[in-house]
Amino acid sequence: MRKQIVTLNVVLLALVMLIGGISCKKSSDSTTAFGLSSLMCGTIDMNGATSPSNIPVNPTIVATFTVGVSAASVTNAITLTRSYDGAVISVTATVSGNTITIVPVTGLANGSLYTLGFTSKITSTDGQGLAAFVRTFTTIGSFIPDGMVAYYTFENTASDVLNNYNPKVGGVIGLTYATSFSPAAGMAAKFDGATTLIEIPKGDSLEHSQDFTLAFWVKADSTKHGQFVMGLAGWYGFQFEIAGDYTWCKLAAQYKTNTSSASQDLWFPGDGKTKDNGGWKGWTFCKDLTNSGGVKFLIANKWVNVVCRFTASTKIATMYFNGEKMKEQDFNLYDAPMTEAQGLVYNGAAGNNTFVFGFIQDKENPTIADAWANYDDPANNHFKGLLDNVRFWHKSLTDQEIQMMYNSEKP
């Protein structure tokens, strides 16, 4: 009898130990692994099999995890990188329970690929580490480098999309709209070559910058001989002009120097001449278009994308057509004071700082007194044609950015 009781006790003990072991193991297995549950930007799934291509340029991204997230571990543990140039975009990351809300500090570039990275520094509230991972996405729209200071889409309005440089009250004269260079571009501004004008106040601050880039699409009507596409008191600020015979175009601009300022033309004649073969000193590159119809072939009666750029650190001014470099001028090789060029600046009268589309200067307060610069004479070089997607930056766009912008928009 005693032997049976002992045997029974041994069996019961073994059974208790077995149950206890199963229970402990079961408890360990029930811990939820720390990982990503979902990644959303509004209603857009950023955690699917396909990288989304419709993320807004001002996104709010919510990452939801399987368990609570340690807020302290998230500091500097999430990265956002622009793929085409490797630029790191600063973000704010806010933790609430098992979610992290991520917001870029600055707006993103349109039509650009980004990589969002979550590092292994992130831990859960119960001490689990996160397996690092990345997700990619592309922002909506055509590629537009970030940092614009003004942007005119002319979608049946002359207003600045960024709301920084809008026309003054009564400052839109005779403007109509027409179909632009592509369906995606929508509408364009139409200028009649006689009276059409858009007047933008505080044009001096629009121009004033060490680095400067102006980009626009233009279709000039060659029945008008001589075109002032846009201007801020002419060369006292800047102007973009197309010659009467369409053999050249230029951005005439005022540049700050050590003691004052001086004007200089970024002039493109399309003849291939540089400082080394008969061109002016400082002309380091000029595309030769003599065997393909010259500048007229590219700029008369057809849409062309024009970009003009000045880089203060190098003192180099460059013009592009359709993403391709056409003209480059190195002010280091000029005579003084252009060797001192430090950026664009306005040097006209304080009350004459209105920037205009459609002519060389403001009609109410003209800086240039010459008869050919009189707005009231319709025979003068008022712009006749179409204009669209005018963009200003107070920075120097890279060759890659200029090429990408054109490629994403070209018809």
Secondary structure, 3 states (H helix, E strand, C coil): CHHHHHHHHHHHHHHHHHHHHHHHHHHHHCCCCCCEEEEEECCEECCCCCCCCCECCCCCEEEEECCCECHHHHCCCEEEEECCCCCECCEEEEEECCEEEEEECCCCCECCEEEEEECCCCEECCCCECCCEEEEEEECCCCECCCEEEEECCCCCCCCCCCCCCCCCCCEECCEEEECCCHHHCEEEEEECCCCEEEECCHHHHHCECCEEEEEEEEECCCCCCEEEEEECHHHCEEEEECCCCCCEEEEEEEECCCCEEEEEEEECCECCCCCCCCCCCEEEECECCCCCHHHHHHECCCEEEEEEEECCCCEEEEEECCEEEEEEEHHHCCCCHHHCCCECCCCCHHHCCEEECCCCCCCCCCCCCHHHCCCCCCCCECEEEEEEEEEECCCCCHHHHHHHHHHHCC
